[in-house]
Structures are given as C-alpha cells and as structure tokens.
C-alpha cells in the first residue's frame, strides 16, 4: 500500500488554446510537469492497486462543446515530450466528461492504473516516469474557471461531502 497520497497538482488547470483536435495537458504545466519514478511507484504500491484521483477543486464554467478525459501518462524522459504524439503512453484514462460534469466542487474522478505486472513490463520497455494530466477538446472557447487536485493514492477516493472539516 502507498505510504501516503502523492500529490501532483492543487487546483491546477493550464490555459488551453481552442482548436479542433484533442490536446494533451500535464500537471502543473506542459513545460514543467511534475512526475514520479515509475519503479518507485511500483515499490511503494507493494502489489496493491494505485489510482490517479482527479478532484474538482474549483468548479468549471459551462462550455457546451468542451470535454476532457483525465489520464495517467508514462514516458522514458521526464519532460514527457513523447506523450504529445504517442497514444501508447496514455496508460489509463477516464471516460469523456462534459463541462456540466465538472461543475461540482469535490467530485472525484478516479482512474485505475494498470496492474503492476503491466507496469513492470512498461519499465522493461523503457518507460521510467509517470505523471497525471488530461486530454481536452476545446473547439472554440476555453473554460474561464475550473481547477483540479490531482494525486496518486492506494484507493479511489469518494467525492468530498457537501460539508467537510478543514484539512480533508
């Protein structure tokens, strides 16, 4: 089991340039993503599942044509330059989530990582780093509000209760 949650973003969302295609984004930014060594995650998990948890920290405003998918990426380099062009480096993702699904603060979207055997195979094929991010379709207008907490943990977390104690 992981000893603690491994945070990568707090209320993060990069600005997205509208366009016709689906674009990949990493937390906290495409220029400087935060990441973990994949082998360390395998060791920390000790044979148990690992989840990427993506929790809405600031509600997204409604943009009718926008949607995103939360994702877990691997790469052989810490800058994740290969992620932009190689679909095989997306090891897990959520279903498409439209803007209205991102309008509730506290809602969590857990994404299960592949089995540890599959992760070990990835490391033997050169994948060394792991990070969290999303794929977004923003055809005309970017969201003007919205932010996500993103972290790895040993279990999928439920959404925050409507009223929760400080520090939850």
C-alpha positions as CSV (number, residue, x, y, z in Angstrom):
1,X,0.0,0.0,0.0
2,X,1.2,3.5,-0.7
3,X,2.5,5.2,2.5
4,X,0.7,8.4,1.6
5,X,-1.1,10.2,-1.1
6,X,1.3,11.5,-3.8
7,X,0.1,15.0,-4.9
8,X,1.0,16.5,-8.3
9,X,-1.5,19.4,-8.6
10,X,-3.5,21.6,-6.3
11,X,-6.4,23.5,-8.0
12,X,-4.5,23.2,-11.3
13,X,-5.6,23.8,-14.9
14,X,-3.4,25.1,-17.7
15,X,-4.9,27.6,-20.2
16,X,-6.0,25.7,-23.3
17,X,-5.7,27.2,-26.8
18,X,-9.0,26.4,-28.6
19,X,-8.8,24.2,-31.7
20,X,-10.4,21.3,-33.5
21,X,-8.3,18.5,-32.1
22,X,-7.9,16.8,-28.7
23,X,-4.9,18.2,-26.8
24,X,-3.0,16.6,-24.0
25,X,-2.0,18.6,-20.9
26,X,0.1,17.7,-17.9
27,X,0.0,18.9,-14.4
28,X,1.1,21.6,-13.4
29,X,2.1,22.6,-17.0
30,X,3.2,21.2,-20.3
31,X,6.6,23.0,-19.9
32,X,7.4,21.6,-16.5
33,X,5.3,18.6,-15.4
34,X,5.7,17.0,-12.0
35,X,6.3,13.3,-12.1
36,X,7.3,10.2,-10.2
37,X,9.8,7.5,-11.0
38,X,7.6,4.6,-12.2
39,X,9.7,2.0,-10.4
40,X,9.3,3.8,-7.1
41,X,5.5,3.8,-7.5
42,X,5.7,0.0,-8.2
43,X,7.8,-0.4,-5.0
44,X,5.5,1.8,-2.9
45,X,2.4,0.0,-4.0
46,X,3.7,-3.3,-2.7
47,X,1.4,-5.2,-5.1
48,X,-1.8,-3.2,-4.4
49,X,-3.8,-1.1,-6.8
50,X,-2.9,2.5,-7.4
51,X,-5.3,5.2,-8.5
52,X,-5.0,8.6,-10.1
53,X,-7.5,10.7,-8.4
54,X,-8.7,13.9,-10.0
55,X,-10.9,16.0,-7.8
56,X,-12.6,19.2,-8.9
57,X,-11.3,22.0,-6.6
58,X,-12.8,24.9,-8.4
59,X,-16.0,24.5,-10.5
60,X,-15.6,24.7,-14.3
61,X,-17.9,27.1,-16.0
62,X,-20.2,25.7,-18.7
63,X,-18.8,25.5,-22.2
64,X,-21.2,23.4,-24.1
65,X,-18.8,21.9,-26.6
66,X,-15.9,21.2,-24.3
67,X,-15.0,17.9,-22.7
68,X,-12.0,16.3,-21.1
69,X,-10.6,12.9,-20.0
70,X,-8.3,12.6,-17.0
71,X,-5.3,10.5,-17.8
72,X,-2.2,8.8,-16.5
73,X,0.9,9.1,-18.7
74,X,4.3,7.3,-18.8
75,X,7.4,8.3,-20.7
76,X,11.1,7.4,-21.0
77,X,12.0,11.1,-20.4
78,X,11.0,13.4,-17.6
79,X,9.9,16.2,-19.9
80,X,7.1,13.9,-21.3
81,X,7.7,15.2,-24.9
82,X,6.8,11.8,-26.3
83,X,3.3,11.9,-24.7
84,X,2.1,14.6,-27.1
85,X,2.5,12.3,-30.2
86,X,2.3,8.7,-28.9
87,X,-1.1,7.3,-27.8
88,X,0.6,4.2,-26.3
89,X,2.0,6.4,-23.5
90,X,-1.5,7.0,-22.1
91,X,-1.8,4.0,-19.8
92,X,-5.2,4.8,-18.3
93,X,-7.9,7.4,-18.8
94,X,-11.4,8.3,-17.6
95,X,-14.4,8.4,-20.0
96,X,-15.2,11.8,-21.6
97,X,-16.5,14.3,-19.0
98,X,-18.5,17.3,-20.3
99,X,-18.4,20.7,-18.7
100,X,-21.6,20.1,-16.5
101,X,-19.8,17.1,-15.0
102,X,-17.1,19.4,-13.8
103,X,-19.3,22.0,-12.2
104,X,-19.5,20.4,-8.7
105,X,-16.6,21.1,-6.3
106,X,-15.4,18.0,-4.6
107,X,-16.5,15.5,-7.2
108,X,-13.7,12.9,-7.8
109,X,-12.8,11.0,-10.9
110,X,-10.6,8.0,-10.0
111,X,-8.6,6.4,-12.8
112,X,-7.2,2.9,-12.0
113,X,-3.6,2.3,-13.1
114,X,-2.9,-1.0,-15.0
115,X,-1.9,-4.0,-13.0
116,X,1.6,-3.9,-11.5
117,X,2.7,-6.7,-13.8
118,X,1.8,-4.5,-16.8
119,X,3.6,-1.5,-15.2
120,X,6.7,-3.7,-14.7
121,X,6.6,-4.6,-18.4
122,X,6.5,-0.8,-19.2
123,X,9.6,-0.2,-17.2
124,X,11.4,-3.0,-19.1
125,X,10.4,-1.3,-22.3
126,X,12.0,2.0,-21.3
127,X,9.1,3.8,-19.6
128,X,10.6,5.4,-16.4
129,X,8.4,8.3,-15.5
130,X,4.7,8.7,-14.6
131,X,2.6,11.8,-14.4
132,X,-1.1,12.9,-14.4
133,X,-2.9,15.1,-16.8
134,X,-5.8,15.2,-19.1
135,X,-6.9,15.2,-22.7
136,X,-9.2,18.1,-23.6
137,X,-11.4,19.0,-26.5
138,X,-11.9,22.8,-26.6
139,X,-13.3,23.6,-30.1
140,X,-13.9,27.3,-29.6
141,X,-13.8,28.8,-26.1
142,X,-11.6,27.7,-23.2
143,X,-13.1,27.4,-19.7
144,X,-12.6,30.7,-17.8
145,X,-12.9,28.9,-14.4
146,X,-12.0,25.5,-13.1
147,X,-9.3,23.7,-11.3
148,X,-8.4,20.2,-10.3
149,X,-6.5,18.5,-7.5
150,X,-4.5,15.5,-8.9
151,X,-2.8,12.8,-6.9
152,X,-2.0,9.1,-6.7
153,X,-3.4,7.1,-3.8
154,X,-4.0,3.5,-2.8
155,X,-7.7,3.7,-3.3
156,X,-10.2,5.6,-5.4
157,X,-11.5,8.5,-3.2
158,X,-15.2,9.3,-3.0
159,X,-16.3,12.9,-3.6
160,X,-15.9,15.4,-0.8
161,X,-19.1,15.7,1.4
162,X,-21.0,18.9,0.9
163,X,-19.8,20.0,4.3
164,X,-16.4,18.7,5.3
165,X,-13.9,19.5,8.0
166,X,-10.9,21.7,7.2
167,X,-7.9,19.7,6.0
168,X,-10.0,16.9,4.4
